């Protein structure tokens, strides 16, 4: 993703941002941003989204100003929409389709031609872009709510790439994207010839950035190289900062000891001088002058020492400000242990709404931690909602045998006008307010944020608050249903969540595209696709299946029946070859390392495929 250096796209001059309370969020910031790819990192709540909105011209800085020399397209991390919102409206292209429709009817307005300048072919480009992104044909009247979370992200990104803007401002663009969606996005970035500032906590994406900007409350620092280079430079900076702090502390300690000795010596000399003066045969006015000078000397030295101590304290404070405080995120997930073998949920011939696939027959027993994987739009979220009774099935039934808690990927269960504390009180939390404040502080939601409306929090802070609201309830949770819980979380938050889920005593059904979280949190793996639901005991095997789907989807959308049959035949052959290889590889292992259950499953599926191909 090499991009040539260009003239500045943005110039920031003493830019600050403040809350309505007057408290500072960040600033003053000074920076020149060129038209190249650049990643934006920083802890949750530091103001990354606000900075992108300032650059996009959607918000105004509290002080300072921004020079913008390019046209921009902004893709937000929060995707608010109503059930009636069309794709054209949601992607901010409704004016184009309205103008084209008026001109086609012969009812064009005076400004229609001007507004359509450079956008006459937008419908064709959108249609081609949507097809390339695997979203089907573009229909301006299609409800945006009919798209899955990942499909909505791809739709917005597709619109941004086709907008004709010079510079993209993307806020967590890989949230909700599956492996195929990420591959498409990376390809679009590779072909993009404009600039882009991408706020993200996705290590895979940041690894492809040639430059990293780090936002802190006090500054916006630029680092050349990708995220690994940034981490190395930051570590070197912190080592130097810690060394400087240690030096400043040692120097203050040594100087204080020296000043103490000087002060004692000065007092002794002054006392000795006063005694000697009394023995001298001098005039009284001279004696008075000498005694005054002797008494003044300790006071003068004391004032000098006070100034030195102040300078030393300032040096230590400045050195400490350059050292990043270790303030780790800590999740506390109360729950009740599920006994081994206890039935948690059961699916019987379950057919999901909005998800064309084979009926689902499965059960989950005991404290299993299951990762639910599959491509965008396959029905993962629909399955979670169906388990909880939020979506009715087409047929079949599901039975949930334990108390469950659900985290929606879009956080729609929260009223954004209420604070985290208000939500927790509505949920009849068993925790006292002092304990709640302590637990929220461990999530980096301090006293200044627990009473703010959720709408005033960043995406990551809002997610942490949502986790607290969902989990810290009166009834202990035995099954967690988490839908993309790492979306918007910073690096520390992801690490803490993975460690906490690994120690959770209850059951877990996790929908996520975060491979690191899955590897650290789950011991079972469900793959959901058009063939139904299959269980795997190895994450690598699931990733192999998904990677194969990225290279060539098993079932492609087409309008030609003969081509559908051909593709279906090829898909079965590909699946047959892959299963035979998996079976052969497992049989080649030592008996104690083999997986008899998976072998039986693979053999059963091989028999079914051979029957279809015969």
N, C-alpha and C positions, 0 to 999 in steps of 0.2 A: 504494500500500500504506500508506495513512494509518491510523494507530492512535492512539486517544486515550490520553493519559497516565493512568496508574493508580498505585495505591499500590505500594510496593516488593514484588516477588516474592521477592527474595533480598537478604540483608544479609551482607556479608563483613566479619569483624572480625579483622584481623591474621592472615590465613590464610597459612600457609606449607606448602610441599610439599618433601620431601627424598627422595633416593634411599636405598636400603638401606645404602649406604656412609656415609651422613650428609651427603653433599654436597647443597647446596641446588639445587632445580630452579627455584623461584620463591618470591617473598614477601619480607616480609609484604604481603598485599593487603587493601585496604579499599575497598569499593564497595557502592553501592545499585543494584540492577538492577530496573527496572520491567517491567511486563507489556506490552512492545511488541516489535517486530521489531528485532533488533540483530545485526550481523555481528561475528565474533571473528576477528582476524587476528594474525599473528605468525610468526616464522621456524620452520622445521622443528626440532622438538626442544625448543621453549621451554616446552611443557606445556599446549597447548590442549586436547588430549584428556583429560589428567589433570584440568584445571579443570572440564570438562563432567562427568566422572565424579564429582568432588567435589560439584558442584551437584545431580547426580542421586542422591546418597547411596550410590553404589556404592563409593566410596573415602572414607577419612577423612583430614583434613588432619594434617600433622605437628604443627602448633600452630595456635592460633586456633580460631574456630568460624564456622559458617554458619547463619544463620536462614533457614529455608525456609517461606514462607507459602502455597505453591501445590502442587498435584499436578503431576507432571512425566512426560513420555514421552521416553525417550532412544533415539536412533538412532545406533549406532556406525558408524565408518568401516570397521572390519574385520568381515567376515561369516563367522565360523567355523561350519561345520555338517558333519554326517556324511551319507553317502548315504541313511541311513534317517530322517533328521530330516524330520518332516512340516511343512507350512505352519503348522498350528495350534501345534505345539511351538515352531517357530522364531520365530513372532510373539508368543509368550508368551500365547496365547489357548487353550491346550489345556484348561485348567481349565474354561473356559466350555463348550466342546463336550462335555467329559466329564460335567459337571453336567447339561447339557441331555439328553444321552443317558440318564443314570440316571433322570431325572425322566420321560422318555418311556417307559422300561421299568417305571416304578413302583417303582424302587429308590433313590429320592432319599435323600440324607443330611441330617442335621440342618442343616448349614451351607450346603447348596446354594442355598437361597432367598436367604440373605444374600449369598453370593458373586455371585449373578446380579443383584443389585440394580443397575438401570440398564443391564444388559447383555443383557436378554432379546432384543432385536432385533439384537444384534451380528452374527449370521450374515447377516441380510438386508442390513445396512449394509455388511458386508465384501463381499458379493456385488456390490452396486451400485457400491461403490468400485472393486473390481477391474475390473468391466466398463468403468467410466469411464476407468480408467487404461490400458485396452487389454491387460489381463492375462487376459481370459477370465473365466469363472465361478469363484468361489472354492470350492475343495474342501479341507476341513481335512486330509484324508488324503493330499493330493498331496505328493510329495517336493519339498522346497525346492530340492534340487540340480538339478531339472529346469528351473529358471528360469535364464536368462542373467544375467550380472552386472548389466546395467541393469534387468532385470525384478525381480531381488532387491531392488535399491534402491527401486524403485517400490512393491514389496510392503511393505517396512518403513515407507516414508513413508506409504503408505495406512493401515496399521495405526496409526501415530502420530496421524494426523489424526482417526481414528475412535475413539481410545482414551478420549476424554472427559477428557483431561488439560487443565490450565489453561495449561501452559507446555511448549514443545517445546525439547529440547536436541538439535541436529542436527550431526553431525560429517561434514563433506564430503558433503553430500547429493546434489550433482550429479555425483559420480564415477560413471562408467559410463553416465550418462543420455544418450540421443540427443536430437536436436532436439525430437522429439515428446514425449519424457519430460520435458524441461525445460519445454516449454510447459505440460504438465499440472501440473508442480510449481509453477510460477509462479502458475497459476490457483488452486491450492489455497492458496498463501500469501496471495493477494489476498483470498480468502474467509475466511481464518482470523481469528478475533476474539480469540485468546489471545495470550500472549507467546511469543517464540522467541529463542533465542541460537544462531546458526548459525556454526560454525567452517568457514571456507572460504578457498580461494585462487582461487576463480572470480570473475574481474572482472565478468562479466555478472551474476551473482547479487549480488555486493557492491554493484553500482551501484544495486540496488533497495532497499538497506537504509537506513532513516532515521537510523541511528546505528551507529557503528563502535567496538568495543572493541579496543585493542591490548594484547596481553600481552607483557611483557618479563620478564627474570629479576627485576627490581627492583620492577615496578609493573604495574598494570592501569589504563590511561588510557582515558578516554571522549572521543569526538569526535562532535559533531553533524553530520549530513549523511551522504551516501553515500560510496563509496570514493574518488571523485574529490575530494570535499571533504576527506576525511581526508588524502589525499596532499598536497593544497595546504597544509593546516594543518601537516602534518608537515614539509614543506619549509620553511615559514616558521619553525617551531621550530628546525630544524636550522641555518638561516641565522643566527638569533639566537644559537644555541649556539656556532656557529663564530666568530661575531663576539665573543662573550663570552670564548671561549678565547683568541682572538688578543689581546684587550685584557688578559687576565690574564697572558699570556706577556710582552707588551710591558711591562706594569707591573712584573713581576718583574725583567725585564732592567734597566729604568731604576732601580728601587730598589736592585738589587744594585750598579750602578755608583755610585750616590750613597753607599751604605754603604761601598764601597771607598774613595771619596774621604774620607769622614768618618773612617774608620779610619786612613788615612795622615796626615790632618791631626792627629788626636788623638795619634798617636805622635810627630809632630814637636813638638807643643805640650808633650807630656810630657817629651821630651828637653830642650827649651829651658828648661822649668821647673826640671828637675833641675840644669842648668848654672847657672841664675840663682841658685838657692838656695845653691849653694856659694860664691857671691860675697857673700851677704848677711851683715851683722853682727848675727846673731840667736843666741839661745840654742840649745844643741845639741838640747834636747827639741823646740823649735819646728822646727828643721831636719829632724829625724826625722819629725815629723808632716807637714810639707809634702811631703817626699819620698814618704812613704807614700801620700798623697792623689794625688800626680802619677802614681805607679806603678799605683794602683788604677783610675784613670780609663779607660785602654784596656781593662781587663778588664770594667768595667761596660758600656762601649759594645759590647764583643764579645758579652756576654750579651744585650743589647738587640737587636743585629743578628741573633743566632741565633734569637730569638723571632720577629722580623720575617720572616726567611727561611722559617721553618716555616709561618707564616701565609700567606705568598705561595705556597709549594709546595702547601699545602692548597687554596688558591683555584684554582690551575691544575689540580690533580687533580679537584676538583669540577666545574670547567668542562669538562674533557676527558670526564668520565663522561656529560655531557649530549650529547656529540657521538657520533652513531652511527658506529661504525667501518665502513669500507668493506672488507668481507670477502666478495668475490664467490665464487660457486660455480663450480668449473671441472671439467668432465667431460673425461676422456681415454678415447677409445674406440679401442683398437688394432684394426687391421683390415688386410686384404690387398686391394689394388685389384683390381677386376674389369675385365677388358679390354672395350672397346666391342665389342658384337656377341656376346660370349660368352653362351651360354645359361645362365641361372640356374635357372629352373624351368619346367616345362611341365605343363599340365592337359589331359587328354584324356577327354572325355565323363564328367567327374567328377561324381558325385552324392554329396552330403554326407549323413551321418547327422544326424537331428534337424533338418534344414533343407529343407523342401519347396520346391524350386526347379528350374528347368531345368538340364540338365547344363552343366558349366563346361568351356569349351574356351579356353585362353589360354596364353601363354608370356611370360616375362620375360627380357629380355636385357640384358647389360651392367650398369653401375653405376646402374641406375634407382632412384629414391627414390619409392616408390609409397604413396599414402594409400588405405587400404581403408575405404570409407564404406558406411553402410547403417543401417537402423533396428535397435533392440535386438531380439535374437532371430532375426536374419536368417541367421546362420551365419558371422559374421566370425571369431570365436574358433575355431569348429569347423574352418574352412578352415585356419587356422594350425596347429592340432593335427594335421590330416590331412596337411599338407605334411611334418610331422616324424615321421609314423608313430605319433603318440600316439592318434589316432582312426582306425579303419578306415572307408574309404568304402563307400557302398552299392554302387557300381559305378564303372567307369572306373578311371583310374589317374593318379597324379601323379609327376613325376620331379624330384628336387632334385639339381642338378649341382654345387653348391658346399658348403663347410662353413658351417653356419648356427648361430646362437645365438638362443634364444627366451626372452623375458621374459613370463611368465604374468601376467595382470592381477590375479590373486588371490595371486600369489607362493607357489603351492602346491609349487613345486620346492625350497623352502627348509625346513630344519629349524629352527624358531624357538627350540629349546633351545640351538643352537650360535651362536657369535659370527661376525661377518663374517670375521675372520682365520681361524677354523677352517674356514669354508666355502671360502675362497680356497685354503687349503692342501689341502683335499680335492679341489678342482678342478685341482690340479697347476699352479698359476700359475707362469709363468716369471719373475715379478718377485720380487726379493729383499725381505725384510721391511722394510728401511728405505725402499725405493721404494714399497712398498705403503702404509706408514704415511703417506708424503708424499702419495700419490695420494688416500688416504681423507681426509686432512686438507683437501684441496682440495674435497672433497664435504661439508665441515663435520662430518666424523666424526673427532673428535680422539682423542687417546690414551686419554681417559676412556671412550670408547664402542666402540672397535674390538674389545675383548675381552668386552663385555657380550653376553648372549644377545640374539638378534634380537627376542625377545618383549618385552624391556625398552626397545626403541627406539620412537620415534614412527612413525606411518605413513610420513611423508616420509623419515625417516632409514632406515627399513627398505627403502624403495624404492631409495634411493641405494646401500645395501649390496647389494641384489639385482642392480642394474645392474653393480656391480663384480664380483660373484660370477659372473654370467653371461658377462661380456665379457672379463675378464682371465684367460683360460685359455691353456693351452699352445699349442693350435692357433689360428692366426689366423682370425678370422671374416670371411667374405666376404659374408654375408647376415645382416642383423639382422631378426628377427621380433619386433616390439614391440607388445604388447597393452596399450593405455591406459597408456603410461609416465609421463604427467604426473599421474596420480591421486596425491593426497597431497603433491605437490611444492609448495613455496612459490613466490612470484613469481620470485625470483632463480634458483631451480632450473629453472623452466620456460624462462626466457630462455637460460640456459647450455646446457640440453639442445638447444634449437632450433638454436643457433649451432653446436654440436658435430655434430649430425646433418647439418647443411648441408655441413660439411667432410668428412664420412665418405667414404672412398674406395671402399667396397664398396656392395653393394645394400641396399636398405631396403624392408621391407613393414611399414607402420605402421597399426595400428588405433587411432584416436583420435577423440574428439569435440572436441578442442581446436583451434579454427580457426586460432589464431595459430601453434601449433606446425606444423600442416599447411602453412600458407602459407609459413613460413620453411624447412621441411625437405624438401618434396616437389616433384617436377616431373612426376609422373604421378598420375592419380586413377582408382581403380577403384570402381565402384558395384555393390554386390551386393544383390539383392532377389529377389522371387519369379520374375522373368523370367530370372535368371541373373547373369552378370557382364558389365559393359560398361566400356570405358575412355574416359576423358575427359582432355583436355589443359588444361582450365580448371577450377579449384576452384569458381568462381562458378556454372558450369553444374550442377555436382553439388549445390551448396547450393540452387539453384533447384528441382531435382527433389525434394530432401528437404523443402523448405518446402512444396511442393505436396502432398507426402504428409502433412504435418502438418495442412494445411487440410482435406484429405479423403483418407484412406488409399485407395490404389488397389484393394486387396482387403480387404473388411471381414469379420470373423468373424460368421457367421450360420448358422442352422439351416434356413432356408427356401431350397430350391433355386432357386425362381424369382427370389428377391431376389439370390441369388449371381450368376445369369446377368445380371440387370439391372446389378448393380454392376460385373461384369466388362466389360460393354459400355460403361458410362460410363467406366471406367478406361481402356479402349483409346481411346475418343474423346479423353479428356483427354491421354493420351500422344501421340496423333496430332497434336492441336493444338499441343502444346508442341514436338514435333519439327519440325513445319512452320515454327513461329516461329524456332526455333534455326537451321534451314537458311536461311530468308529473311534473318535478321540476318547470318549469316556470308557469304552471297552479296553482301550490300550493302557489305561491307568492300572495301577495296582488295585486288587479287589477292595482293599479297605478304603480307597479313595474314590471308588465308583459311586454312582448315584442311581440305585435300582429304581426308585420311584420315577425319576426323570426318564430313565431308559424305557420303562413301561409306557409312559406318556408319549414319548417319541415314537415308539413302535405302533401304538394305537393310531397316532396321527398319520404315520407312514402308510398304514393299511388303508385308512380313509382316502388319502391322496391317490394311492395306486388304483383304488376302486374308481375314483373320478376320472383318472387318466385312461383307464382301460376301455 
